[in-house]
Amino acid sequence: MKQFIRKLRGLFNRLFGSKREIRLGIYGEPNTGKTTIANKISMDWLGEPVGVVSEMPHTTRMIQKKEHVEVKAGNKTLNMNLLDMPGLATQVDYKQFLKYKRLPSNPGSNVSFSDLSVSALKKIAKNKEIKLTAKAKKATILKKVKAEVKDSELSALAKELKIKIKAKKITGKYVQSEAKTLAEEATKAIIEAIKWLDNVDNVIVMMDSTKDPLTQVNIMLLGNLEAKGIPVVICANKTDLPKAKPAAIKDAFPQHPVVEISALKGTNLDELYSTIAGQVA
């Protein structure tokens, strides 16, 4: 049924010449270059990054989006919503995080009440129609705001009201409690990323060409995509490294187009765009 709808949509676009915006999901295992390629595409065509890149696995623990990215592929224009997905894994061991230094916080991504200034609290109070006296102190304002606003909705509200949050300065390595929290967040993110397979039109599967591509994650991911009839392009990434063997990826998955790239250096992206364009009706 989904394949029929895709064909019908493609026919409509060809007949009426409308531009279709595709939801391009970028999937793969941790540290294969998903955020790097998302940032490269977004910076080249929109001038804005998508997310933070780090050597630590599962740095991306939520779906990162960049909408309305127009990419030229020959005489065709791709209108894309980029979806940088969390790294997929069969399990997430909290111990892997213990060897890494804490990453700087992403301002606004996880706001707590302690991050808010008096002016920010007053802004929220006004939005929620909370009555305050002219001389109300921070403790009083905070108490009233907490009574009306849940912790879980604070980040979204701060973003909506354009409240600026300073990045927290943190040092040292993650401790066990923090690592367990990261592992829990990463596990939830993996589940959410898999659910999003029902909401993407095309997928880039990132693979590290210096490693064996025949992993359980890659096999299961491609099997799911094939079952759903979602067009796939495999990116054999990190071809700039001496140990790169992109031919191993081509041999492992001959049923899918494989484009050899270096997301870090931005090489061979024109072929990637052309391959995606060829899959879009």
N, C-alpha and C positions, 0 to 999 in steps of 0.2 A: 504493500500500500504506500509506504513512504517513497519508494522508488517511482511509483506512478505519479505521486504528487510532485516530486522533483521534476519529472519529465513534463508534466502539465505546466508547472511554473516556468520552466525553460521555454516552452512553446509560447506562452503568454508574453514573456519578455522579448522573444524574437519578433513576434507579431506587432507588438506595440512599442518596442524600443525603450522600455523603461529600464532604469538602472536598479539592479537588485543588490541590496546590502547583505553580505554573507557574514555569518557568525563563524569565525575561524578559531577553532580550539587548538591550543598548542599543548600537546601531551607528551609524556615520557617519564623516565625514571629521574630521581633527584640528580642534580649536577650534570645534566646532559646538555644544558644551554638553553633551556626554554625561555627564561626571563631575558637572557642575553639576546636571543633572536627577536623576541617581542620588543625589547628596547631599541634594537637596531632598526627594525621596520618602522616603529613609531617615531623615532628621532629623525630618520631620513625623510619621512613623508608628512609628519605632523609637528616635529620639533619638540616633542615631549616624551620623556621616558615612561615606561609602564610600571616598573618596580625596581627593587633593590637586588643587586647581584652579590652573592657571597659564596665562599667555598664550603660553607656549612650546609649539609643536606637539609632539605625541608625548610629553607629560608622562606620560601613562598608557602604560607599556610592558609591562604585564602585566595579565591579566584580574583585575579587582577584584570581589570577591563580598560580598554582604550577604544572609544567609539569613533565612528566616522573617519576612518583612515583610508584615504584614497591613494591607491598604488597604481602606477602606470606599468602595464605589461605589454610591450609592443604597441599595437593600436587599440588596445583594450584597457579599460579602467576598472580596477577592482575596488569596490566600496566595502570596507571590512570593519567589523567590530572585532578587535583582537581580544582573545580570552586566554590569558596566561594561567595555566592550571598548576596546582600544587603537584609536586613530584609523586609519582605512584610507587608504591611498595607493598609487598605482601604483609609486612609487619614493620612496626617502628619501635626500635629499642631505645629507651631514654638514655642509656649509657653512652650512645654515640655523641650526644650533645655535650657531655662533660669535658671533652678535650678542647672545646672551642671557647673563645672569648665572647663575652656578651656583645651582641650587635647593638648599635645605637637604635633607640626607639624610633618608630615611624610616627612623627607628629600627627595626631588626629586619628590614628588607626585604632588605638585602644585607650580612650580618654577615661580618666578617673576623676572623682570630685576634687581630689587634692591637687589636680593640675590646673584648676580654674581660679582665675583672679576674681576680685570683687566685681569688676566691670563685666566679666563673662557671666558670673552668676546673676547679675542684674538683668543681663540680656536674656538669659533663659527664663528668669522670673517674669519678665515682660511678655515673652512669647507664650508662657503658660498662664498668663493673667493672674499671677500671684501678687497679692497686695503687699507692698513694703512701705515702711515709713521712711521719710527722708533721711533720718539719722540711723537707720538700721545697720548694725555691724555685720561683719562677714559671717560670724558664727550663727547669727540669727537667720541671715539670708540662706546660708548653706542648709540649715535645718529645714526651712520651708521648701527649698528646692528639692531636697532629698525626699520629702514627703510626697512630692508630685511626680518626680522623675526617677525611673528605675535605672540601675547601673547599666543594664543591658541596652538601653536606648540612648545613653548619654553620648556615645561616640557619633551616632548618626545625627543627633540633634545638634551637636557642636559643629558638625560639618555643614548641616543645613543652614545654621545661623552664621556660618563663616567665622567661627571663633578660632583664633590662632592659638595653637598649643606649642610650646617650646619643646624641642627634643630633650629627653632626659639624658644626662651625662652619667653613664655607668661603665664600670671597669671590671676587670677580672673575668674568670671563667664561670660558666654556669654551675650552680650548685644542684644537688640532687632534686630538690623540690621544683626548681625552675625547669630542669631537664624533663621531669615527668610531665609538667604542664605543657612544654613544647611537644613532647611525644603525643600527648592527648590531642592537642590542637592539630598536629600533623595527621593523625589518624582520622579525625573528623573531616579534615580537608580532603583526604583521599576519597572518602565516601561521597562527599559533595561533588568532587570532580567527576567521579564515575556517573553520578546521577545526571550531570550536565551533558552526557553523551546524547541525551534525548533533546538537547537544545542547541546543538551545533549543526552547521551545514557542511563544513569541510574541516579536516583535521591535518595538522602537521604533527607527525610523531618524531620527536627528537631522539637520536641515538648517538652515543659516544663511540666514534669509530676506532678508538683505541682499546675497546673492550669487546667481549663476546656478546653478540646481539641476541643470541638464543637464550634469553632469560624468561622466567615465568611471567614477569610483568609484560614484556614485549609481546609474547605469544598470546596471552590473555587479552591484552588491549587490542591487538590487530584482529583477533577473533571476534571480539565484540563489535568492532567497527565494520567488519565484513558482514556480520549478521544483521546489522542495522542499515547496511547499504550506504554508509557515509564515505564519500571520496577521501582518500588518504594520500598524503605525500610524506615519504620518510626522508628526513634530513640526516645524512651521515655527517655528523658534526665533528669538529676538532681535527679537520684534515690538515691543519697547519702543524700538527704535532708529529714527531718522527715515527711514533708507534702506530700511526693511523692506518687502518686497513678497511677502507670503505667497501672494497670488493667483497669482504666477508658479509656485510649487511645485504648487498645485492644478491649474493648467493643464498642467504638465509630466507629472504622474502622476495622472490622473483615476481610474485603476483602484484607488487606495488611499485610505483615509480620511486626511485631513490635519487636524491640530489645531493652531491658532495659539496659541503659548505664549510666555511669557518665563520661561525656567528660572531666571534670576537673580532675578526678582521673584516667581516662583511664581504667575503669573497663568494662569488657565484650566486648572488641573490637574484640576479636577473633570470637565471634558469629556474629558480624556485618560483618566482612570480609567474613566469610563463607556464609552468607546470600546473600551478593552482588555477590560473586563468583558463587553461584547457579543460579543467574539470567543471568549470562554472558555465552553465547554459546561457 
